[in-house]
Amino acid sequence: MRDDFENIRAERDIPLHRSITQGSNYAGLWKQIALGIVVGYSVLGVLSAVGWWVFVKLALSGLQITTP
């Protein structure tokens, strides 16, 4: 099979023009912002819970309760 590379060109005969409307540029941006807020808040909540659990575990490990 013979390869024919004579007609391959990098540039286009007619420039490609895409119609961009002003509203479509940021159409999904509010979803990404909302998802970032929800995920960030969830991660901070989990990290805070783990931090408090470790703090309480360490604070109570040295505490001895004796009955008189």
PDB file of N, CA, C and O in Angstrom:
ATOM      1  N   MET A   1       0.839  -1.172   0.000  1.00  0.00           N
ATOM      2  CA  MET A   1       0.000   0.000   0.000  1.00  0.00           C
ATOM      3  C   MET A   1       0.891   1.244   0.000  1.00  0.00           C
ATOM      4  O   MET A   1       1.825   1.356   0.794  1.00  0.00           O
ATOM      5  N   ARG A   2       0.589   2.155  -0.887  1.00  0.00           N
ATOM      6  CA  ARG A   2       1.406   3.351  -1.050  1.00  0.00           C
ATOM      7  C   ARG A   2       0.822   4.504  -0.232  1.00  0.00           C
ATOM      8  O   ARG A   2      -0.377   4.775  -0.298  1.00  0.00           O
ATOM      9  N   ASP A   3       1.676   5.177   0.537  1.00  0.00           N
ATOM     10  CA  ASP A   3       1.233   6.332   1.318  1.00  0.00           C
ATOM     11  C   ASP A   3       1.291   7.584   0.454  1.00  0.00           C
ATOM     12  O   ASP A   3       2.266   7.818  -0.260  1.00  0.00           O
ATOM     13  N   ASP A   4       0.233   8.385   0.531  1.00  0.00           N
ATOM     14  CA  ASP A   4       0.176   9.616  -0.243  1.00  0.00           C
ATOM     15  C   ASP A   4       0.090  10.795   0.724  1.00  0.00           C
ATOM     16  O   ASP A   4      -0.965  11.063   1.299  1.00  0.00           O
ATOM     17  N   PHE A   5       1.199  11.486   0.894  1.00  0.00           N
ATOM     18  CA  PHE A   5       1.266  12.620   1.807  1.00  0.00           C
ATOM     19  C   PHE A   5       1.396  13.949   1.062  1.00  0.00           C
ATOM     20  O   PHE A   5       1.814  14.947   1.650  1.00  0.00           O
ATOM     21  N   GLU A   6       1.048  13.970  -0.207  1.00  0.00           N
ATOM     22  CA  GLU A   6       1.207  15.181  -1.002  1.00  0.00           C
ATOM     23  C   GLU A   6       0.165  16.243  -0.664  1.00  0.00           C
ATOM     24  O   GLU A   6       0.455  17.436  -0.757  1.00  0.00           O
ATOM     25  N   ASN A   7      -1.032  15.838  -0.276  1.00  0.00           N
ATOM     26  CA  ASN A   7      -2.122  16.791  -0.079  1.00  0.00           C
ATOM     27  C   ASN A   7      -2.344  17.161   1.383  1.00  0.00           C
ATOM     28  O   ASN A   7      -3.370  17.758   1.705  1.00  0.00           O
ATOM     29  N   ILE A   8      -1.430  16.832   2.264  1.00  0.00           N
ATOM     30  CA  ILE A   8      -1.592  17.152   3.678  1.00  0.00           C
ATOM     31  C   ILE A   8      -1.076  18.570   3.921  1.00  0.00           C
ATOM     32  O   ILE A   8       0.048  18.908   3.550  1.00  0.00           O
ATOM     33  N   ARG A   9      -1.921  19.395   4.553  1.00  0.00           N
ATOM     34  CA  ARG A   9      -1.537  20.765   4.867  1.00  0.00           C
ATOM     35  C   ARG A   9      -1.893  21.054   6.317  1.00  0.00           C
ATOM     36  O   ARG A   9      -2.883  20.534   6.831  1.00  0.00           O
ATOM     37  N   ALA A  10      -1.096  21.875   6.973  1.00  0.00           N
ATOM     38  CA  ALA A  10      -1.348  22.217   8.365  1.00  0.00           C
ATOM     39  C   ALA A  10      -2.372  23.334   8.495  1.00  0.00           C
ATOM     40  O   ALA A  10      -3.128  23.363   9.466  1.00  0.00           O
ATOM     41  N   GLU A  11      -2.411  24.255   7.536  1.00  0.00           N
ATOM     42  CA  GLU A  11      -3.342  25.373   7.636  1.00  0.00           C
ATOM     43  C   GLU A  11      -4.650  25.042   6.922  1.00  0.00           C
ATOM     44  O   GLU A  11      -4.709  24.142   6.085  1.00  0.00           O
ATOM     45  N   ARG A  12      -5.680  25.777   7.267  1.00  0.00           N
ATOM     46  CA  ARG A  12      -6.993  25.565   6.665  1.00  0.00           C
ATOM     47  C   ARG A  12      -7.199  26.559   5.528  1.00  0.00           C
ATOM     48  O   ARG A  12      -6.643  27.657   5.528  1.00  0.00           O
ATOM     49  N   ASP A  13      -8.006  26.145   4.566  1.00  0.00           N
ATOM     50  CA  ASP A  13      -8.370  27.068   3.491  1.00  0.00           C
ATOM     51  C   ASP A  13      -9.281  28.167   4.016  1.00  0.00           C
ATOM     52  O   ASP A  13      -9.120  29.337   3.670  1.00  0.00           O
ATOM     53  N   ILE A  14     -10.248  27.779   4.860  1.00  0.00           N
ATOM     54  CA  ILE A  14     -11.193  28.721   5.452  1.00  0.00           C
ATOM     55  C   ILE A  14     -10.969  28.694   6.960  1.00  0.00           C
ATOM     56  O   ILE A  14     -11.010  27.625   7.568  1.00  0.00           O
ATOM     57  N   PRO A  15     -10.732  29.856   7.575  1.00  0.00           N
ATOM     58  CA  PRO A  15     -10.521  29.863   9.036  1.00  0.00           C
ATOM     59  C   PRO A  15     -11.752  29.353   9.775  1.00  0.00           C
ATOM     60  O   PRO A  15     -12.889  29.598   9.371  1.00  0.00           O
ATOM     61  N   LEU A  16     -11.501  28.652  10.848  1.00  0.00           N
ATOM     62  CA  LEU A  16     -12.577  28.107  11.664  1.00  0.00           C
ATOM     63  C   LEU A  16     -13.048  29.173  12.641  1.00  0.00           C
ATOM     64  O   LEU A  16     -12.282  29.620  13.496  1.00  0.00           O
ATOM     65  N   HIS A  17     -14.308  29.580  12.516  1.00  0.00           N
ATOM     66  CA  HIS A  17     -14.891  30.571  13.411  1.00  0.00           C
ATOM     67  C   HIS A  17     -15.960  29.895  14.239  1.00  0.00           C
ATOM     68  O   HIS A  17     -16.902  29.311  13.704  1.00  0.00           O
ATOM     69  N   ARG A  18     -15.810  29.977  15.525  1.00  0.00           N
ATOM     70  CA  ARG A  18     -16.821  29.427  16.424  1.00  0.00           C
ATOM     71  C   ARG A  18     -17.656  30.572  16.959  1.00  0.00           C
ATOM     72  O   ARG A  18     -17.132  31.618  17.342  1.00  0.00           O
ATOM     73  N   SER A  19     -18.944  30.364  16.981  1.00  0.00           N
ATOM     74  CA  SER A  19     -19.810  31.399  17.535  1.00  0.00           C
ATOM     75  C   SER A  19     -19.851  31.236  19.049  1.00  0.00           C
ATOM     76  O   SER A  19     -20.339  30.235  19.572  1.00  0.00           O
ATOM     77  N   ILE A  20     -19.333  32.231  19.732  1.00  0.00           N
ATOM     78  CA  ILE A  20     -19.277  32.208  21.194  1.00  0.00           C
ATOM     79  C   ILE A  20     -20.232  33.266  21.708  1.00  0.00           C
ATOM     80  O   ILE A  20     -20.087  34.453  21.416  1.00  0.00           O
ATOM     81  N   THR A  21     -21.190  32.827  22.462  1.00  0.00           N
ATOM     82  CA  THR A  21     -22.093  33.786  23.080  1.00  0.00           C
ATOM     83  C   THR A  21     -21.574  34.124  24.464  1.00  0.00           C
ATOM     84  O   THR A  21     -20.849  33.338  25.075  1.00  0.00           O
ATOM     85  N   GLN A  22     -21.937  35.267  24.944  1.00  0.00           N
ATOM     86  CA  GLN A  22     -21.429  35.726  26.237  1.00  0.00           C
ATOM     87  C   GLN A  22     -21.912  34.849  27.382  1.00  0.00           C
ATOM     88  O   GLN A  22     -21.174  34.640  28.345  1.00  0.00           O
ATOM     89  N   GLY A  23     -23.134  34.333  27.301  1.00  0.00           N
ATOM     90  CA  GLY A  23     -23.678  33.526  28.383  1.00  0.00           C
ATOM     91  C   GLY A  23     -23.085  32.135  28.464  1.00  0.00           C
ATOM     92  O   GLY A  23     -23.045  31.549  29.546  1.00  0.00           O
ATOM     93  N   SER A  24     -22.625  31.594  27.352  1.00  0.00           N
ATOM     94  CA  SER A  24     -22.129  30.217  27.356  1.00  0.00           C
ATOM     95  C   SER A  24     -20.711  30.105  27.910  1.00  0.00           C
ATOM     96  O   SER A  24     -20.246  28.999  28.182  1.00  0.00           O
ATOM     97  N   ASN A  25     -20.019  31.227  28.081  1.00  0.00           N
ATOM     98  CA  ASN A  25     -18.653  31.159  28.604  1.00  0.00           C
ATOM     99  C   ASN A  25     -18.623  30.666  30.041  1.00  0.00           C
ATOM    100  O   ASN A  25     -17.727  29.913  30.423  1.00  0.00           O
ATOM    101  N   TYR A  26     -19.595  31.086  30.835  1.00  0.00           N
ATOM    102  CA  TYR A  26     -19.609  30.758  32.257  1.00  0.00           C
ATOM    103  C   TYR A  26     -20.865  29.984  32.629  1.00  0.00           C
ATOM    104  O   TYR A  26     -21.394  30.148  33.728  1.00  0.00           O
ATOM    105  N   ALA A  27     -21.343  29.147  31.724  1.00  0.00           N
ATOM    106  CA  ALA A  27     -22.617  28.460  31.939  1.00  0.00           C
ATOM    107  C   ALA A  27     -22.546  27.494  33.117  1.00  0.00           C
ATOM    108  O   ALA A  27     -23.479  27.445  33.918  1.00  0.00           O
ATOM    109  N   GLY A  28     -21.480  26.734  33.243  1.00  0.00           N
ATOM    110  CA  GLY A  28     -21.385  25.753  34.313  1.00  0.00           C
ATOM    111  C   GLY A  28     -20.558  26.210  35.495  1.00  0.00           C
ATOM    112  O   GLY A  28     -20.250  25.414  36.381  1.00  0.00           O
ATOM    113  N   LEU A  29     -20.196  27.481  35.521  1.00  0.00           N
ATOM    114  CA  LEU A  29     -19.318  27.967  36.579  1.00  0.00           C
ATOM    115  C   LEU A  29     -19.976  27.916  37.943  1.00  0.00           C
ATOM    116  O   LEU A  29     -19.316  27.592  38.930  1.00  0.00           O
ATOM    117  N   TRP A  30     -21.260  28.228  38.024  1.00  0.00           N
ATOM    118  CA  TRP A  30     -21.945  28.217  39.328  1.00  0.00           C
ATOM    119  C   TRP A  30     -21.999  26.804  39.889  1.00  0.00           C
ATOM    120  O   TRP A  30     -21.966  26.622  41.107  1.00  0.00           O
ATOM    121  N   LYS A  31     -22.080  25.802  39.023  1.00  0.00           N
ATOM    122  CA  LYS A  31     -22.089  24.412  39.499  1.00  0.00           C
ATOM    123  C   LYS A  31     -20.732  24.045  40.086  1.00  0.00           C
ATOM    124  O   LYS A  31     -20.658  23.373  41.114  1.00  0.00           O
ATOM    125  N   GLN A  32     -19.666  24.483  39.438  1.00  0.00           N
ATOM    126  CA  GLN A  32     -18.330  24.185  39.937  1.00  0.00           C
ATOM    127  C   GLN A  32     -18.061  24.899  41.261  1.00  0.00           C
ATOM    128  O   GLN A  32     -17.440  24.334  42.161  1.00  0.00           O
ATOM    129  N   ILE A  33     -18.530  26.137  41.375  1.00  0.00           N
ATOM    130  CA  ILE A  33     -18.356  26.875  42.627  1.00  0.00           C
ATOM    131  C   ILE A  33     -19.143  26.214  43.749  1.00  0.00           C
ATOM    132  O   ILE A  33     -18.633  26.050  44.857  1.00  0.00           O
ATOM    133  N   ALA A  34     -20.391  25.833  43.461  1.00  0.00           N
ATOM    134  CA  ALA A  34     -21.220  25.181  44.482  1.00  0.00           C
ATOM    135  C   ALA A  34     -20.617  23.845  44.901  1.00  0.00           C
ATOM    136  O   ALA A  34     -20.594  23.519  46.088  1.00  0.00           O
ATOM    137  N   LEU A  35     -20.132  23.078  43.942  1.00  0.00           N
ATOM    138  CA  LEU A  35     -19.513  21.792  44.260  1.00  0.00           C
ATOM    139  C   LEU A  35     -18.246  21.994  45.088  1.00  0.00           C
ATOM    140  O   LEU A  35     -17.986  21.225  46.013  1.00  0.00           O
ATOM    141  N   GLY A  36     -17.462  23.006  44.770  1.00  0.00           N
ATOM    142  CA  GLY A  36     -16.261  23.297  45.545  1.00  0.00           C
ATOM    143  C   GLY A  36     -16.579  23.689  46.971  1.00  0.00           C
ATOM    144  O   GLY A  36     -15.871  23.295  47.897  1.00  0.00           O
ATOM    145  N   ILE A  37     -17.651  24.472  47.159  1.00  0.00           N
ATOM    146  CA  ILE A  37     -18.047  24.861  48.513  1.00  0.00           C
ATOM    147  C   ILE A  37     -18.500  23.645  49.305  1.00  0.00           C
ATOM    148  O   ILE A  37     -18.107  23.473  50.459  1.00  0.00           O
ATOM    149  N   VAL A  38     -19.325  22.798  48.692  1.00  0.00           N
ATOM    150  CA  VAL A  38     -19.846  21.615  49.393  1.00  0.00           C
ATOM    151  C   VAL A  38     -18.718  20.651  49.732  1.00  0.00           C
ATOM    152  O   VAL A  38     -18.631  20.173  50.863  1.00  0.00           O
ATOM    153  N   VAL A  39     -17.862  20.363  48.775  1.00  0.00           N
ATOM    154  CA  VAL A  39     -16.763  19.420  49.015  1.00  0.00           C
ATOM    155  C   VAL A  39     -15.774  20.000  50.026  1.00  0.00           C
ATOM    156  O   VAL A  39     -15.304  19.283  50.909  1.00  0.00           O
ATOM    157  N   GLY A  40     -15.456  21.276  49.905  1.00  0.00           N
ATOM    158  CA  GLY A  40     -14.532  21.898  50.852  1.00  0.00           C
ATOM    159  C   GLY A  40     -15.071  21.900  52.266  1.00  0.00           C
ATOM    160  O   GLY A  40     -14.343  21.614  53.216  1.00  0.00           O
ATOM    161  N   TYR A  41     -16.357  22.225  52.409  1.00  0.00           N
ATOM    162  CA  TYR A  41     -16.979  22.233  53.732  1.00  0.00           C
ATOM    163  C   TYR A  41     -16.998  20.825  54.326  1.00  0.00           C
ATOM    164  O   TYR A  41     -16.770  20.649  55.523  1.00  0.00           O
ATOM    165  N   SER A  42     -17.270  19.827  53.492  1.00  0.00           N
ATOM    166  CA  SER A  42     -17.298  18.440  53.969  1.00  0.00           C
ATOM    167  C   SER A  42     -15.912  17.985  54.420  1.00  0.00           C
ATOM    168  O   SER A  42     -15.774  17.354  55.468  1.00  0.00           O
ATOM    169  N   VAL A  43     -14.906  18.299  53.643  1.00  0.00           N
ATOM    170  CA  VAL A  43     -13.538  17.900  53.996  1.00  0.00           C
ATOM    171  C   VAL A  43     -13.091  18.596  55.276  1.00  0.00           C
ATOM    172  O   VAL A  43     -12.475  17.971  56.139  1.00  0.00           O
ATOM    173  N   LEU A  44     -13.397  19.885  55.404  1.00  0.00           N
ATOM    174  CA  LEU A  44     -13.040  20.588  56.639  1.00  0.00           C
ATOM    175  C   LEU A  44     -13.778  20.018  57.844  1.00  0.00           C
ATOM    176  O   LEU A  44     -13.210  19.949  58.934  1.00  0.00           O
ATOM    177  N   GLY A  45     -15.022  19.612  57.672  1.00  0.00           N
ATOM    178  CA  GLY A  45     -15.774  18.994  58.763  1.00  0.00           C
ATOM    179  C   GLY A  45     -15.172  17.674  59.195  1.00  0.00           C
ATOM    180  O   GLY A  45     -15.060  17.399  60.390  1.00  0.00           O
ATOM    181  N   VAL A  46     -14.782  16.855  58.228  1.00  0.00           N
ATOM    182  CA  VAL A  46     -14.169  15.562  58.553  1.00  0.00           C
ATOM    183  C   VAL A  46     -12.823  15.773  59.242  1.00  0.00           C
ATOM    184  O   VAL A  46     -12.524  15.109  60.234  1.00  0.00           O
ATOM    185  N   LEU A  47     -12.012  16.692  58.724  1.00  0.00           N
ATOM    186  CA  LEU A  47     -10.717  16.960  59.357  1.00  0.00           C
ATOM    187  C   LEU A  47     -10.883  17.524  60.760  1.00  0.00           C
ATOM    188  O   LEU A  47     -10.107  17.192  61.657  1.00  0.00           O
ATOM    189  N   SER A  48     -11.876  18.365  60.958  1.00  0.00           N
ATOM    190  CA  SER A  48     -12.137  18.909  62.287  1.00  0.00           C
ATOM    191  C   SER A  48     -12.567  17.806  63.249  1.00  0.00           C
ATOM    192  O   SER A  48     -12.118  17.773  64.395  1.00  0.00           O
ATOM    193  N   ALA A  49     -13.431  16.907  62.795  1.00  0.00           N
ATOM    194  CA  ALA A  49     -13.881  15.803  63.650  1.00  0.00           C
ATOM    195  C   ALA A  49     -12.713  14.896  64.027  1.00  0.00           C
ATOM    196  O   ALA A  49     -12.602  14.473  65.177  1.00  0.00           O
ATOM    197  N   VAL A  50     -11.850  14.599  63.072  1.00  0.00           N
ATOM    198  CA  VAL A  50     -10.679  13.762  63.359  1.00  0.00           C
ATOM    199  C   VAL A  50      -9.745  14.484  64.332  1.00  0.00           C
ATOM    200  O   VAL A  50      -9.205  13.864  65.247  1.00  0.00           O
ATOM    201  N   GLY A  51      -9.556  15.780  64.139  1.00  0.00           N
ATOM    202  CA  GLY A  51      -8.698  16.548  65.044  1.00  0.00           C
ATOM    203  C   GLY A  51      -9.229  16.570  66.463  1.00  0.00           C
ATOM    204  O   GLY A  51      -8.469  16.381  67.412  1.00  0.00           O
ATOM    205  N   TRP A  52     -10.530  16.800  66.622  1.00  0.00           N
ATOM    206  CA  TRP A  52     -11.126  16.794  67.962  1.00  0.00           C
ATOM    207  C   TRP A  52     -11.056  15.404  68.589  1.00  0.00           C
ATOM    208  O   TRP A  52     -10.833  15.283  69.794  1.00  0.00           O
ATOM    209  N   TRP A  53     -11.242  14.356  67.791  1.00  0.00           N
ATOM    210  CA  TRP A  53     -11.171  12.988  68.312  1.00  0.00           C
ATOM    211  C   TRP A  53      -9.762  12.695  68.837  1.00  0.00           C
ATOM    212  O   TRP A  53      -9.607  12.107  69.908  1.00  0.00           O
ATOM    213  N   VAL A  54      -8.742  13.103  68.086  1.00  0.00           N
ATOM    214  CA  VAL A  54      -7.358  12.893  68.523  1.00  0.00           C
ATOM    215  C   VAL A  54      -7.070  13.712  69.779  1.00  0.00           C
ATOM    216  O   VAL A  54      -6.417  13.222  70.700  1.00  0.00           O
ATOM    217  N   PHE A  55      -7.550  14.954  69.823  1.00  0.00           N
ATOM    218  CA  PHE A  55      -7.336  15.805  70.995  1.00  0.00           C
ATOM    219  C   PHE A  55      -7.984  15.205  72.238  1.00  0.00           C
ATOM    220  O   PHE A  55      -7.359  15.152  73.297  1.00  0.00           O
ATOM    221  N   VAL A  56      -9.215  14.758  72.119  1.00  0.00           N
ATOM    222  CA  VAL A  56      -9.918  14.161  73.267  1.00  0.00           C
ATOM    223  C   VAL A  56      -9.244  12.863  73.679  1.00  0.00           C
ATOM    224  O   VAL A  56      -9.109  12.583  74.871  1.00  0.00           O
ATOM    225  N   LYS A  57      -8.821  12.071  72.708  1.00  0.00           N
ATOM    226  CA  LYS A  57      -8.145  10.806  73.014  1.00  0.00           C
ATOM    227  C   LYS A  57      -6.850  11.063  73.792  1.00  0.00           C
ATOM    228  O   LYS A  57      -6.560  10.368  74.765  1.00  0.00           O
ATOM    229  N   LEU A  58      -6.082  12.050  73.365  1.00  0.00           N
ATOM    230  CA  LEU A  58      -4.832  12.363  74.062  1.00  0.00           C
ATOM    231  C   LEU A  58      -5.092  13.021  75.411  1.00  0.00           C
ATOM    232  O   LEU A  58      -4.361  12.766  76.368  1.00  0.00           O
ATOM    233  N   ALA A  59      -6.104  13.849  75.504  1.00  0.00           N
ATOM    234  CA  ALA A  59      -6.399  14.533  76.765  1.00  0.00           C
ATOM    235  C   ALA A  59      -6.902  13.552  77.814  1.00  0.00           C
ATOM    236  O   ALA A  59      -6.569  13.677  78.993  1.00  0.00           O
ATOM    237  N   LEU A  60      -7.696  12.585  77.397  1.00  0.00           N
ATOM    238  CA  LEU A  60      -8.255  11.637  78.357  1.00  0.00           C
ATOM    239  C   LEU A  60      -7.322  10.468  78.652  1.00  0.00           C
ATOM    240  O   LEU A  60      -7.556   9.716  79.598  1.00  0.00           O
ATOM    241  N   SER A  61      -6.275  10.306  77.859  1.00  0.00           N
ATOM    242  CA  SER A  61      -5.374   9.175  78.106  1.00  0.00           C
ATOM    243  C   SER A  61      -4.561   9.389  79.388  1.00  0.00           C
ATOM    244  O   SER A  61      -4.230   8.421  80.073  1.00  0.00           O
ATOM    245  N   GLY A  62      -4.239  10.626  79.716  1.00  0.00           N
ATOM    246  CA  GLY A  62      -3.473  10.901  80.928  1.00  0.00           C
ATOM    247  C   GLY A  62      -4.348  11.138  82.142  1.00  0.00           C
ATOM    248  O   GLY A  62      -3.831  11.314  83.245  1.00  0.00           O
ATOM    249  N   LEU A  63      -5.648  11.147  81.969  1.00  0.00           N
ATOM    250  CA  LEU A  63      -6.571  11.429  83.065  1.00  0.00           C
ATOM    251  C   LEU A  63      -6.953  10.120  83.747  1.00  0.00           C
ATOM    252  O   LEU A  63      -7.395   9.174  83.095  1.00  0.00           O
ATOM    253  N   GLN A  64      -6.780  10.079  85.051  1.00  0.00           N
ATOM    254  CA  GLN A  64      -7.172   8.892  85.801  1.00  0.00           C
ATOM    255  C   GLN A  64      -8.271   9.282  86.772  1.00  0.00           C
ATOM    256  O   GLN A  64      -8.140  10.244  87.529  1.00  0.00           O
ATOM    257  N   ILE A  65      -9.332   8.536  86.739  1.00  0.00           N
ATOM    258  CA  ILE A  65     -10.449   8.788  87.642  1.00  0.00           C
ATOM    259  C   ILE A  65     -10.392   7.737  88.745  1.00  0.00           C
ATOM    260  O   ILE A  65     -10.460   6.538  88.474  1.00  0.00           O
ATOM    261  N   THR A  66     -10.269   8.190  89.980  1.00  0.00           N
ATOM    262  CA  THR A  66     -10.215   7.270  91.120  1.00  0.00           C
ATOM    263  C   THR A  66     -11.432   7.505  91.994  1.00  0.00           C
ATOM    264  O   THR A  66     -11.907   8.631  92.144  1.00  0.00           O
ATOM    265  N   THR A  67     -11.910   6.449  92.549  1.00  0.00           N
ATOM    266  CA  THR A  67     -13.049   6.561  93.466  1.00  0.00           C
ATOM    267  C   THR A  67     -12.525   6.568  94.897  1.00  0.00           C
ATOM    268  O   THR A  67     -11.618   5.800  95.217  1.00  0.00           O
ATOM    269  N   PRO A  68     -13.059   7.396  95.746  1.00  0.00           N
ATOM    270  CA  PRO A  68     -12.571   7.459  97.130  1.00  0.00           C
ATOM    271  C   PRO A  68     -12.997   6.255  97.945  1.00  0.00           C
ATOM    272  O   PRO A  68     -12.665   6.161  99.127  1.00  0.00           O
TER     273      PRO A  68
END
